[in-house]
Amino acid sequence: MKNEAGSARRKELAAFLQAIRNRSQAADFGFPTGVRRRTAGLRREETAQIVGISTTWYTWIEQGREVNVSADALDRLAGKLRLTRSERAYLFEIAGRRDPLAALGPSESDDVPPLLIELLAELAIPAYLMGRYWDMLGWNSAAAGLFTGWLDVPRERGETPPNLLSFVFLEARARSLLVDWEVRARRITAEFRADCRNSLDDPALIRQVEELAAASADFARFWKQHDVLERQGGERRFLHPARGEILYQQATLRPDEHEHLKLVMLKPIRDQGSDVRDQ
């Protein structure tokens, strides 16, 4: 079964690269066009030249042979052939390799679509965008009002974004804001582990976990338990310093073309202090 799966992946990789090559216009890559060219697409030798590999080796890939395609070669293929984000992710997936760009956590803030930022501002309920390792990449005024003393604090342009895990485990106010803090913190840790299951060997993630474990004995204890839970919706209780206990229904969405982002929305169910829908 394993050999069959590997063969299927190699065939899909071969067909995918051939489709990309055929759709690429030779003139866009500086190659001459004329009556002797059978198709407007790139030839195999031209593709190999663009990527910087031998024609024979590239041909073997397109023939579905058992060749070892490195992540570096796939990175050059994706970049030189101008693949979209989705195409790049698909290329690495079917090749069974990890995309080296996936480790560039800080750059993900540059990948936030302006439309999502505009959507956040228009939502009346608390909503925020989290990155791959739970950096807060955007939030609206309702979220700033809920996470008072944290998200409503002015920040300098280019400053490291606030991180949800760091808030939960390192900010004293989180222990009073989150009702049943230990239960929530334990679950958040399990959700984070599940969310990062494909990046556990990423140096950026390893450093984040080590630093947080060193600063918080609670996080270190929960992380060592190896609990894994998918991030789910459900009721979320907060004890707001000004509005009292507030109950929300949480929903988390992932944009199709930006899978490292998570759009979290909190629909108010009850606010004992005031009407959160007016925030």
C-alpha positions, 0 to 999 in steps of 0.5 A: 500500500505504501508503494502504491501511495508513493507511486500515485504521488509521483504520478500526480507530481509529474502531471501537475508539473507538466500542466504548470509547464504547458500553461507557462508562456515561453515569451514570459521567461525570455525564450523565443517563440516562432512557427517551429515551436509546437506549443506556447508552453515551456519545453522540458529543457527550458524549464530545467534551465529556469529552475537550475537543474539538469534536463535529464533529472527534470525529465525523470520527475515528469516521468514519475520516476523514483527520484528524490526531489529535495525541498530546495528544488521544490522551492526553486520550482515554485518560485521560478515557475511563479506558482500561486500560494495554493499551488505551492502548498499543493506542490510540497504536499504531493511531493511529501516535503515540508515547505521551508517558507512555512518556518517563517513565522514573522512574515505571516503578518505580511500575508494578512489580506486587507479584506480580512482587516476591513471585515474585522473593523465592520464586525460589531462582535469581538473578532481577531485574526491569529497567525500560525503560532497564535500571534494576534495579527489583527483585531477589532475595537470590540475585541480590544474592549474585551481584552482590556489592558492587552489589545487596547494598549497602543503599539509601535509600527513594526513591533512584535505582535501580541501572542495569545499563548503569552497572554494566557500564561504570562499576563496576570490579568488573564487569570481573572479574565478567563473564567475557570482559567486552569481548565481553559489554559489546559485546553488552549495548550492542547489546541495549540499542540493540535494546531501545530502538529505539522510544524513540531520540528520548526525551530521557530515553534521549538523556540517559542515553546521552550521560552514559554515553558521556561517562563510559565510552570503551568504551560510546561506542565500542560505541554508535557501532558501531550493532550491534543484537541482540535480548536472548536467552538463552544461557550467562552466565559470572561469576567470583565473588570468593568462589565462583569461576567460575559458569555460568548459563543466562539466560532473559528474560521480558516480562509481557504487561501490563507490556511495559517490564519484563524479568524476567531469570532465571539458572539455574545450570549449574555453580558451581566454588566452591559450589552456587548453588542453596543461595543 
